């Protein structure tokens, strides 16, 4: 049977514990008929910038698969993780830093997240690549429309077949980024860390044994 992945987290809230009225409210935001809620994972809690507001998806009782990179921002999990690995006592994350320029226009031709030591006397830094997962199949529009009027206690099943697209997320998206950024940072004498969620990690082979 083909799996149907549906919403796991929506605008930062667990979908399976939402009331019918809350699902209808968020459906209006997802359809563009109401203001976007704030993202609870980002510092300062700005308005959600992801169309539809789906943070993660899931099928049945499987663990959620992250579809929005901002989902990784909760409690500064990634900077804290990387700080422990590299031995920083304090660190901060700088996002979307230009690191290459087009030879023809001089404009930024590549961007990267970097983690820098919080020690004012330190100059050590590391690159960071965060990759969420794309999904294949029909989009969520029909689900949003159904949820905008549904008042059942249990949320309706996903309207279409869709699944995480591990190939597009890894070979077509993540690997080209690593092929450019990894060698560049190595020439500069530093390294690149990569953060993905557990289902993605397992889908592309998991840890070496």
C-alpha positions in Angstrom: 0.0 0.0 0.0 1.3 3.4 -1.0 1.9 5.6 2.1 0.2 8.9 2.4 2.2 11.5 4.4 0.2 14.2 6.0 0.9 17.1 8.3 2.8 16.4 11.5 3.6 19.9 12.7 1.8 23.0 11.3 2.9 26.6 12.0 5.0 25.2 14.9 2.1 23.2 16.5 1.5 19.5 16.7 -1.2 18.6 14.2 -2.5 15.5 16.0 -3.5 17.4 19.2 -5.1 20.4 17.5 -8.8 21.1 18.1 -11.0 21.3 15.0 -11.4 25.0 15.4 -7.6 25.5 15.6 -7.2 23.4 12.4 -9.7 25.6 10.6 -7.9 28.8 11.8 -4.5 27.6 10.5 -6.0 26.4 7.3 -7.2 29.9 6.6 -3.6 31.1 7.2 -2.2 28.3 5.0 -4.6 29.3 2.2 -3.6 33.0 2.4 -6.9 34.1 3.9 -5.5 35.1 7.3 -2.2 36.5 8.6 0.7 34.0 9.0 1.2 32.9 12.6 4.6 33.5 14.3 7.2 30.8 14.1 7.9 29.5 17.6 11.3 28.0 16.6 13.1 31.2 15.5 14.6 33.7 17.8 12.2 36.7 18.1 9.4 34.6 16.7 8.9 36.3 13.3 6.0 35.5 11.0 6.3 32.1 9.4 7.9 32.4 6.0 7.1 29.0 4.6 4.1 28.8 2.2 1.5 26.6 3.8 3.3 26.5 7.2 4.0 22.8 7.3 7.0 22.2 9.5 7.1 18.4 9.2 5.1 15.5 7.7 4.4 11.9 8.9 2.7 8.7 7.9 0.9 6.8 10.6 2.9 6.3 13.7 6.3 6.9 12.1 8.4 9.8 13.3 8.0 13.2 11.7 10.1 14.2 8.7 11.3 17.8 8.8 10.3 19.8 5.7 11.2 23.3 6.8 14.8 24.2 7.7 13.6 26.7 10.4 12.3 23.7 12.3 16.0 23.0 13.2 16.1 26.4 15.1 14.3 25.2 18.2 16.3 26.1 21.3 19.4 26.7 19.3 19.9 23.0 19.1 22.2 22.9 16.1 24.6 25.7 17.2 24.8 24.1 20.7 25.4 20.7 19.2 28.2 21.9 16.9 29.7 24.0 19.7 30.1 20.9 21.9 31.7 19.0 19.0 34.3 21.7 18.2 35.0 22.7 21.8 33.5 26.2 21.8 32.5 27.4 25.2 30.2 29.9 23.6 29.2 30.4 19.9 26.7 32.2 17.6 25.3 31.3 14.3 25.5 33.7 11.3 23.1 32.8 8.5 23.3 33.1 4.8 26.8 34.6 4.7 28.1 35.2 1.1 31.3 33.2 0.6 31.8 33.4 -3.2 31.4 36.0 -5.9 30.6 35.8 -9.5 33.7 36.7 -11.6 31.5 38.5 -14.1 29.3 40.6 -11.9 31.1 40.6 -8.5 27.8 39.7 -6.8 27.5 37.0 -4.2 27.2 33.6 -5.9 26.9 31.4 -2.9 25.8 31.6 0.7 26.6 29.5 3.8 25.6 29.4 7.5 28.7 29.7 9.8 29.2 29.1 13.4 31.7 31.4 15.1 33.2 31.3 18.6 31.7 33.7 21.0 35.1 34.5 22.4 36.0 37.9 21.1 39.7 36.9 20.9 38.9 33.8 18.8 38.9 33.7 15.0 37.9 30.0 14.5 34.7 29.3 12.6 33.0 26.4 10.9 30.5 26.1 8.1 27.1 24.6 8.6 24.7 23.1 6.0 21.2 22.3 7.2 19.0 20.3 4.9 15.2 19.7 5.3 13.4 17.2 3.1 11.3 17.8 0.0 8.3 15.6 -0.6 7.0 14.1 -3.9 3.4 13.8 -4.9 0.5 16.3 -4.8 0.9 19.5 -2.8 -1.1 20.3 0.4 -3.6 22.7 -1.1 -6.4 20.1 -1.1 -5.6 19.2 2.5 -5.8 22.9 3.6 -9.1 23.3 1.8 -10.6 20.2 3.5 -9.3 21.3 6.9 -10.7 24.8 6.5 -14.3 23.4 6.9 -13.8 20.1 8.7 -15.1 19.9 12.3 -14.5 16.3 13.1 -12.6 15.6 16.4 -10.1 13.3 14.5 -8.4 15.1 11.6 -9.2 13.8 8.1 -6.7 11.5 6.3 -4.3 13.1 3.8 -6.1 13.7 0.5 -3.3 12.4 -1.8 -0.4 10.1 -2.0 2.9 11.9 -1.1 6.1 10.8 0.5 9.5 12.2 1.4 11.7 12.5 -1.7 15.0 11.4 -0.3 16.7 11.4 -3.7 15.9 15.0 -4.5 16.8 16.1 -1.0 20.1 14.4 -1.0 21.6 13.8 -4.5 19.9 16.7 -6.2 20.1 19.3 -3.4 22.4 18.4 -0.5 25.3 16.9 -2.4 25.8 19.7 -4.9 26.0 22.1 -2.0 28.6 19.9 -0.3 30.6 19.5 -3.5 31.1 23.3 -3.7 31.3 24.3 -0.1 33.3 21.4 1.3 36.4 21.8 -0.8 36.2 25.6 -0.6 36.2 25.5 3.2 38.9 22.9 3.3 41.2 25.3 1.3 40.5 27.9 3.9 41.6 25.6 6.7 38.2 24.9 8.2 35.4 22.3 8.0 31.7 22.0 7.1 29.2 20.4 9.4 25.9 19.0 8.0 22.6 18.7 9.9 19.7 16.6 8.8 16.9 14.9 10.8 17.0 11.2 11.8 14.7 9.8 9.1 16.8 11.6 6.4 20.0 10.3 7.9 18.8 6.8 8.0 17.4 7.0 4.4 20.8 7.9 3.0 22.6 5.1 4.8 22.9 6.0 8.4 26.2 5.7 10.4 29.2 3.8 9.1 29.6 0.4 10.9 
